[in-house]
Amino acid sequence: AVPYFIRALRHQDAHVRGIANSSLMVTTTQAFGFRATADEERREKAVQKWEKWWAANGATFIVPGAG
């Protein structure tokens, strides 16, 4: 689900972006300063941080507390 949440950070609707960001933070325990209502440039910088993190960690990522 993480790649889908990251993609949703670029959604046109701020509410969708906010839900995606919250879902990412809960699922991964990571935070990269994304704000759903920030201007596009600031959002994009945070999305790129999420993408970089996922590229480095996605192959071995295990949801915390998932046993």
N, C-alpha and C positions, 0 to 999 in steps of 0.2 A: 504494500500500500504506500510505502514511503515515496517512491517515484511519482505516483499519482498525486499525492499531497503536494510535493514540490512543484509539479506542473500547475496545480490549482493556485499556487501563490501568484501566478500571472493572470488569473481570471479577471474579467472586467468588473465583477461585483465585489466590493470591499467586504461584504459579509462572507462570501465564499472564501476569499483570501484569509480572513480572520479565522474561520473554522479550520482551514487547511493548516495554518500556522499553529493553532492550538493543538491540532491532531499530531503534527510533527513533534512538537515539544513534549507532549505526553508519551508518544510512542518511542521517541529516541532519547529523551532526557537532555536534549541539546537545545540551544537557543542562539540565534545569530542576529538578533536585533531587528527582525522583520516587524514592521507595523503596517497593518492592512490599509490604513488611511494615509500613509506617508506618500510623498510625491513619487512618481514612477522611477526616478533615478535612484532614490534611496531604497525603494523596494527591490529594484533590480540588483543592487549591490548585495543585499541580504540573500536574494534568491541564488546568486552566484556562489555565495558562501555555502548555502545548503547543497548545491550541486557538487561543489568541490568536496565537501564532507562526505556526501553519499558515494562519489566516485572512489574515494579512499577507503570507505568503510562498508559499503553496501554488500560486498561479497561475503563478508564475515559477520555481518550485523545480526544480533539476536535481540529480540525485544526484551528489555530489562524485566525481570520477574516472570518471564514466560516459562521458566523451569528448565 
